Amino acid sequence: MKTIGDITNRRKEIYSVETKESALAVAGKMRNWYVRAVSVTEGGRLVGIVSEWDFLTKLLGTARDPEHTPIGEIMTPDPHTAHPGASYAECLATMMKHDFQHLVIVTESGELRGTISVGDLLRVDKVERDGVIEFYESMLKD
Protein backbone atom coordinates (compact mmCIF):
# COMPACT_ATOMS: atom_id res chain seq x y z
CA MET A 1 0.00 0.00 0.00
CA LYS A 2 1.35 3.41 -0.97
CA THR A 3 2.51 5.78 1.71
CA ILE A 4 2.02 9.52 1.67
CA GLY A 5 5.77 9.87 1.14
CA ASP A 6 5.48 7.78 -2.05
CA ILE A 7 2.96 10.30 -3.32
CA THR A 8 4.53 13.58 -2.14
CA ASN A 9 8.23 12.80 -2.68
CA ARG A 10 7.78 13.35 -6.43
CA ARG A 11 6.72 16.93 -5.90
CA LYS A 12 9.31 19.61 -6.48
CA GLU A 13 7.52 22.51 -4.77
CA ILE A 14 6.23 22.90 -1.24
CA TYR A 15 3.73 25.74 -1.10
CA SER A 16 3.51 27.76 2.08
CA VAL A 17 2.89 31.35 3.13
CA GLU A 18 3.59 33.38 6.25
CA THR A 19 0.83 34.46 8.67
CA LYS A 20 1.39 38.18 8.08
CA GLU A 21 0.88 38.02 4.29
CA SER A 22 -2.36 39.60 3.12
CA ALA A 23 -5.22 37.40 2.03
CA LEU A 24 -5.07 39.14 -1.36
CA ALA A 25 -1.38 38.28 -1.82
CA VAL A 26 -1.97 34.67 -0.76
CA ALA A 27 -4.93 34.32 -3.13
CA GLY A 28 -2.69 35.52 -5.95
CA LYS A 29 0.00 32.99 -5.03
CA MET A 30 -2.55 30.18 -4.87
CA ARG A 31 -3.85 31.16 -8.31
CA ASN A 32 -0.32 31.22 -9.74
CA TRP A 33 0.58 27.92 -8.08
CA TYR A 34 -2.76 26.43 -9.16
CA VAL A 35 -3.49 25.04 -5.67
CA ARG A 36 -6.58 25.11 -3.50
CA ALA A 37 -4.85 25.14 -0.11
CA VAL A 38 -1.47 26.13 1.32
CA SER A 39 0.29 25.62 4.61
CA VAL A 40 0.69 28.69 6.79
CA THR A 41 3.93 29.13 8.71
CA GLU A 42 5.33 31.51 11.25
CA GLY A 43 9.08 31.63 11.48
CA GLY A 44 9.30 28.38 9.50
CA ARG A 45 6.96 26.51 11.87
CA LEU A 46 3.57 25.18 10.69
CA VAL A 47 0.75 27.06 12.39
CA GLY A 48 -2.19 26.56 10.03
CA ILE A 49 -3.64 25.86 6.64
CA VAL A 50 -5.72 28.11 4.42
CA SER A 51 -8.04 26.80 1.75
CA GLU A 52 -10.61 28.12 -0.67
CA TRP A 53 -13.22 27.38 1.99
CA ASP A 54 -11.46 29.71 4.46
CA PHE A 55 -11.44 32.50 1.86
CA LEU A 56 -15.13 31.97 1.15
CA THR A 57 -16.41 31.69 4.72
CA LYS A 58 -14.00 33.82 6.76
CA LEU A 59 -13.10 36.54 4.28
CA LEU A 60 -15.77 36.99 1.60
CA GLY A 61 -18.61 35.74 3.79
CA THR A 62 -17.79 38.36 6.43
CA ALA A 63 -17.02 41.19 3.95
CA ARG A 64 -13.42 41.59 5.13
CA ASP A 65 -10.95 43.53 3.04
CA PRO A 66 -8.56 40.99 1.45
CA GLU A 67 -5.82 43.58 1.01
CA HIS A 68 -5.74 44.40 4.72
CA THR A 69 -6.55 41.02 6.26
CA PRO A 70 -3.52 38.94 7.26
CA ILE A 71 -3.88 35.32 6.23
CA GLY A 72 -3.23 34.34 9.84
CA GLU A 73 -6.65 35.77 10.70
CA ILE A 74 -8.59 33.51 8.32
CA MET A 75 -6.48 30.34 8.33
CA THR A 76 -7.53 27.15 10.09
CA PRO A 77 -5.07 26.91 13.00
CA ASP A 78 -3.35 23.72 14.14
CA PRO A 79 -4.35 21.60 11.15
CA HIS A 80 -4.38 17.82 11.16
CA THR A 81 -1.08 16.49 9.87
CA ALA A 82 0.32 13.19 8.69
CA HIS A 83 3.88 11.92 8.43
CA PRO A 84 5.33 10.63 5.15
CA GLY A 85 5.21 7.01 6.37
CA ALA A 86 1.42 7.05 6.86
CA SER A 87 -0.59 5.02 4.38
CA TYR A 88 -2.82 6.83 1.93
CA ALA A 89 -5.77 4.87 3.35
CA GLU A 90 -5.10 6.14 6.90
CA CYS A 91 -4.98 9.70 5.63
CA LEU A 92 -8.11 9.30 3.55
CA ALA A 93 -9.98 7.87 6.56
CA THR A 94 -8.84 10.81 8.73
CA MET A 95 -9.98 13.33 6.15
CA MET A 96 -13.36 11.65 5.75
CA LYS A 97 -13.88 11.30 9.50
CA HIS A 98 -13.11 14.97 10.19
CA ASP A 99 -14.65 16.30 6.95
CA PHE A 100 -11.79 18.29 5.46
CA GLN A 101 -10.22 18.34 2.00
CA HIS A 102 -6.49 18.98 2.58
CA LEU A 103 -3.93 17.39 4.87
CA VAL A 104 -0.51 18.84 5.69
CA ILE A 105 2.41 16.41 5.53
CA VAL A 106 5.24 16.91 8.03
CA THR A 107 8.19 14.75 9.04
CA GLU A 108 8.66 13.45 12.58
CA SER A 109 11.00 16.42 13.17
CA GLY A 110 8.35 18.90 11.98
CA GLU A 111 9.75 19.59 8.50
CA LEU A 112 7.01 20.62 6.09
CA ARG A 113 6.66 18.23 3.12
CA GLY A 114 3.57 19.65 1.47
CA THR A 115 -0.18 19.31 1.34
CA ILE A 116 -2.25 16.52 -0.11
CA SER A 117 -5.90 16.70 -1.15
CA VAL A 118 -8.68 14.20 -0.81
CA GLY A 119 -8.79 14.12 -4.63
CA ASP A 120 -5.11 13.10 -4.73
CA LEU A 121 -5.85 10.25 -2.34
CA LEU A 122 -8.96 9.10 -4.18
CA ARG A 123 -6.95 8.87 -7.43
CA VAL A 124 -4.33 6.73 -5.66
CA ASP A 125 -7.09 4.60 -4.13
CA LYS A 126 -8.59 3.95 -7.56
CA VAL A 127 -5.23 2.89 -9.02
CA GLU A 128 -4.56 0.61 -6.04
CA ARG A 129 -8.01 -0.99 -6.25
CA ASP A 130 -7.77 -1.41 -10.03
CA GLY A 131 -4.46 -3.23 -9.49
CA VAL A 132 -6.06 -5.65 -7.03
CA ILE A 133 -8.96 -6.32 -9.40
CA GLU A 134 -6.55 -6.98 -12.29
CA PHE A 135 -4.55 -9.36 -10.11
CA TYR A 136 -7.60 -11.42 -9.16
CA GLU A 137 -8.94 -11.41 -12.72
CA SER A 138 -5.60 -12.75 -13.98
CA MET A 139 -5.67 -15.48 -11.32
CA LEU A 140 -9.20 -16.54 -12.32
CA LYS A 141 -8.37 -16.76 -16.04
CA ASP A 142 -6.07 -19.72 -15.56
C-alpha positions in Angstrom: 0.0 0.0 0.0 1.4 3.4 -1.0 2.5 5.8 1.7 2.0 9.5 1.7 5.8 9.9 1.1 5.5 7.8 -2.1 3.0 10.3 -3.3 4.5 13.6 -2.1 8.2 12.8 -2.7 7.8 13.3 -6.4 6.7 16.9 -5.9 9.3 19.6 -6.5 7.5 22.5 -4.8 6.2 22.9 -1.2 3.7 25.7 -1.1 3.5 27.8 2.1 2.9 31.3 3.1 3.6 33.4 6.3 0.8 34.5 8.7 1.4 38.2 8.1 0.9 38.0 4.3 -2.4 39.6 3.1 -5.2 37.4 2.0 -5.1 39.1 -1.4 -1.4 38.3 -1.8 -2.0 34.7 -0.8 -4.9 34.3 -3.1 -2.7 35.5 -6.0 0.0 33.0 -5.0 -2.5 30.2 -4.9 -3.9 31.2 -8.3 -0.3 31.2 -9.7 0.6 27.9 -8.1 -2.8 26.4 -9.2 -3.5 25.0 -5.7 -6.6 25.1 -3.5 -4.9 25.1 -0.1 -1.5 26.1 1.3 0.3 25.6 4.6 0.7 28.7 6.8 3.9 29.1 8.7 5.3 31.5 11.2 9.1 31.6 11.5 9.3 28.4 9.5 7.0 26.5 11.9 3.6 25.2 10.7 0.8 27.1 12.4 -2.2 26.6 10.0 -3.6 25.9 6.6 -5.7 28.1 4.4 -8.0 26.8 1.7 -10.6 28.1 -0.7 -13.2 27.4 2.0 -11.5 29.7 4.5 -11.4 32.5 1.9 -15.1 32.0 1.2 -16.4 31.7 4.7 -14.0 33.8 6.8 -13.1 36.5 4.3 -15.8 37.0 1.6 -18.6 35.7 3.8 -17.8 38.4 6.4 -17.0 41.2 4.0 -13.4 41.6 5.1 -10.9 43.5 3.0 -8.6 41.0 1.5 -5.8 43.6 1.0 -5.7 44.4 4.7 -6.5 41.0 6.3 -3.5 38.9 7.3 -3.9 35.3 6.2 -3.2 34.3 9.8 -6.7 35.8 10.7 -8.6 33.5 8.3 -6.5 30.3 8.3 -7.5 27.2 10.1 -5.1 26.9 13.0 -3.3 23.7 14.1 -4.3 21.6 11.1 -4.4 17.8 11.2 -1.1 16.5 9.9 0.3 13.2 8.7 3.9 11.9 8.4 5.3 10.6 5.1 5.2 7.0 6.4 1.4 7.1 6.9 -0.6 5.0 4.4 -2.8 6.8 1.9 -5.8 4.9 3.4 -5.1 6.1 6.9 -5.0 9.7 5.6 -8.1 9.3 3.6 -10.0 7.9 6.6 -8.8 10.8 8.7 -10.0 13.3 6.1 -13.4 11.7 5.7 -13.9 11.3 9.5 -13.1 15.0 10.2 -14.6 16.3 6.9 -11.8 18.3 5.5 -10.2 18.3 2.0 -6.5 19.0 2.6 -3.9 17.4 4.9 -0.5 18.8 5.7 2.4 16.4 5.5 5.2 16.9 8.0 8.2 14.7 9.0 8.7 13.4 12.6 11.0 16.4 13.2 8.3 18.9 12.0 9.7 19.6 8.5 7.0 20.6 6.1 6.7 18.2 3.1 3.6 19.6 1.5 -0.2 19.3 1.3 -2.3 16.5 -0.1 -5.9 16.7 -1.1 -8.7 14.2 -0.8 -8.8 14.1 -4.6 -5.1 13.1 -4.7 -5.8 10.3 -2.3 -9.0 9.1 -4.2 -6.9 8.9 -7.4 -4.3 6.7 -5.7 -7.1 4.6 -4.1 -8.6 4.0 -7.6 -5.2 2.9 -9.0 -4.6 0.6 -6.0 -8.0 -1.0 -6.3 -7.8 -1.4 -10.0 -4.5 -3.2 -9.5 -6.1 -5.6 -7.0 -9.0 -6.3 -9.4 -6.6 -7.0 -12.3 -4.5 -9.4 -10.1 -7.6 -11.4 -9.2 -8.9 -11.4 -12.7 -5.6 -12.8 -14.0 -5.7 -15.5 -11.3 -9.2 -16.5 -12.3 -8.4 -16.8 -16.0 -6.1 -19.7 -15.6 
